[in-house]
Amino acid sequence: MESTDLEKLKYPIGHYNNPPEAISEEDIKGYISDIEDLSVNLNRLVEKFSEEQFNTVYRPGGWTVRQVIHHIGDSHLNALTRFKLALTEDMPTIKPYYEDKWAELGDYKNTPIEVSLDLIKAVHIRLVNLLRSMTKKDFEKSYFHPEHGKEFSLYEAAGMYSWHGKHHYAHIDELRKRMNW
């Protein structure tokens, strides 16, 4: 497989681009809409998948569909926590985690997929309600990410999690298309 093909499989919607310096209200509304829509779209996408399909990797060396879905739940639960920390503390340092190691833990292998689909739905309801309640000043608050060695505003974080959901949705959808599922 050529490196350009592998790159397309890794990043089917492209890499996350840092947000513009000035994020508009329309940008934020779009991010919130993306986050709100992910749960319904993801459920529709995988509702007829078999166990074999859930255990299929989306690319060589990548995760299974099952791992991707469990990862979205973990990641977006962390997002909700990071937003709340930034809203209630003065630029807190967040705790990174080893998503690759988490994907190998027993809960990713043994937990029914419906549990993480329900988790994503619940977390997104909470996150969307939180995001819609935030003011412009709230979105300017930030947290420090030690793994990246930089501060992220909640504007940036909203854009990043909007992209993150679409990124992993595209992994599964592109696999579905390639496999004619």
C-alpha positions in Angstrom: 0.0 0.0 0.0 1.4 3.4 -1.0 1.9 6.0 1.8 -0.6 8.3 0.1 -3.3 5.6 0.3 -2.5 4.9 3.9 -2.6 8.6 4.7 -6.1 8.8 3.1 -7.2 5.8 5.2 -5.8 7.4 8.4 -7.2 10.9 7.7 -10.2 10.5 5.4 -11.4 14.0 6.0 -7.9 15.4 6.3 -5.9 16.5 9.3 -7.3 18.7 11.9 -6.4 22.3 11.0 -5.9 24.7 13.8 -8.9 27.0 14.0 -8.7 30.6 12.7 -7.7 33.2 15.2 -11.2 34.7 15.2 -13.9 32.0 15.5 -17.4 33.3 14.6 -20.7 32.5 16.3 -21.5 30.5 13.1 -18.3 28.4 13.5 -19.4 27.6 17.1 -22.9 26.8 16.0 -21.5 24.4 13.3 -19.2 22.7 15.9 -22.1 22.2 18.3 -24.3 20.9 15.4 -21.6 18.4 14.4 -21.2 17.2 18.0 -25.0 16.9 18.4 -25.5 15.0 15.2 -22.7 12.4 15.7 -24.6 10.1 18.0 -27.6 9.7 15.7 -25.4 9.5 12.6 -23.1 6.9 14.2 -26.0 4.8 15.4 -27.6 4.8 11.9 -24.2 3.9 10.3 -23.6 0.8 12.4 -27.1 -0.4 13.3 -27.0 -3.4 10.9 -23.3 -4.3 11.5 -22.5 -7.8 12.5 -20.0 -8.9 15.1 -17.6 -9.7 12.3 -18.0 -6.2 10.9 -17.4 -4.6 14.4 -14.2 -6.7 14.6 -12.9 -5.4 11.2 -10.0 -3.0 11.2 -10.7 0.2 9.2 -7.1 0.2 7.8 -4.0 -1.9 8.0 -2.5 -1.4 11.5 -5.6 0.5 12.6 -8.3 -0.2 15.2 -11.4 -2.3 14.7 -14.8 -0.6 14.3 -15.5 -1.7 17.9 -12.3 0.0 19.2 -13.1 3.2 17.3 -16.6 3.4 18.8 -15.4 2.7 22.3 -12.6 5.3 21.8 -15.1 8.0 20.7 -17.0 7.4 24.0 -13.8 7.7 26.0 -12.5 10.7 24.1 -15.7 12.7 24.3 -16.2 11.9 27.9 -12.7 13.4 28.5 -13.8 16.4 26.4 -16.8 17.0 28.7 -14.5 16.9 31.7 -11.9 19.2 30.0 -14.6 21.8 29.2 -15.8 21.7 32.8 -12.3 22.0 34.3 -11.6 25.0 32.0 -14.9 26.6 32.9 -14.4 26.2 36.7 -10.6 26.6 37.1 -7.9 29.0 35.9 -6.3 27.3 32.9 -6.1 23.8 34.4 -3.5 21.3 33.2 -5.5 18.4 31.9 -4.5 14.7 32.2 -3.6 13.1 28.9 -4.1 9.4 28.4 -2.7 6.7 26.2 -5.6 6.1 23.8 -3.7 3.4 22.0 -3.2 1.5 25.3 -6.9 2.1 26.3 -8.0 0.5 23.0 -6.2 -2.7 24.1 -8.0 -3.0 27.5 -10.6 -5.6 28.2 -13.5 -3.3 28.2 -12.9 -2.4 24.5 -13.0 -6.1 23.7 -15.8 -7.3 26.0 -18.2 -4.4 26.3 -21.2 -4.6 24.0 -21.0 -1.8 21.4 -24.4 -0.5 22.4 -23.0 0.6 25.8 -20.6 3.0 24.1 -23.2 4.1 21.6 -25.4 5.0 24.6 -22.5 6.6 26.3 -21.8 8.8 23.3 -25.4 9.8 23.1 -25.5 10.7 26.8 -22.2 12.6 26.8 -23.2 14.5 23.7 -26.5 15.6 25.2 -24.5 16.9 28.2 -21.8 18.5 26.1 -24.2 20.2 23.7 -26.2 21.6 26.6 -23.0 22.9 28.1 -21.7 24.4 24.9 -25.1 26.1 24.2 -25.0 27.7 27.7 -21.5 29.1 27.2 -20.8 32.8 26.5 -18.2 34.2 24.2 -16.1 34.8 27.4 -16.5 31.2 28.4 -15.2 30.0 25.0 -12.1 32.1 25.6 -11.2 30.1 28.7 -8.6 27.5 28.2 -6.8 24.4 29.5 -3.1 23.4 29.2 -2.4 20.1 27.4 1.0 18.9 28.6 1.4 16.3 25.8 1.2 19.1 23.2 2.9 21.6 25.5 0.3 24.3 24.7 -2.8 26.0 25.8 -6.1 25.2 24.1 -9.0 27.7 24.2 -12.5 26.2 24.5 -13.1 27.7 21.0 -10.3 25.5 19.7 -11.4 22.5 21.7 -15.0 22.7 20.3 -13.5 22.7 16.8 -11.2 19.8 17.6 -14.0 17.6 19.0 -16.3 18.5 16.1 -13.5 17.3 13.7 -12.7 14.3 15.9 -16.2 12.9 15.7 -16.4 13.4 11.9 -12.9 11.9 11.6 -13.8 8.6 13.2 -17.2 8.5 11.6 -15.4 8.7 8.3 -13.1 5.8 9.2 -16.1 3.6 9.7 -18.1 5.0 6.7 -15.2 4.7 4.3 -14.6 1.1 5.5 -18.3 0.4 4.9 -18.1 1.7 1.4 -14.9 -0.2 0.5 -16.4 -3.4 1.8 -19.8 -2.8 0.2 -21.6 -3.3 3.5 
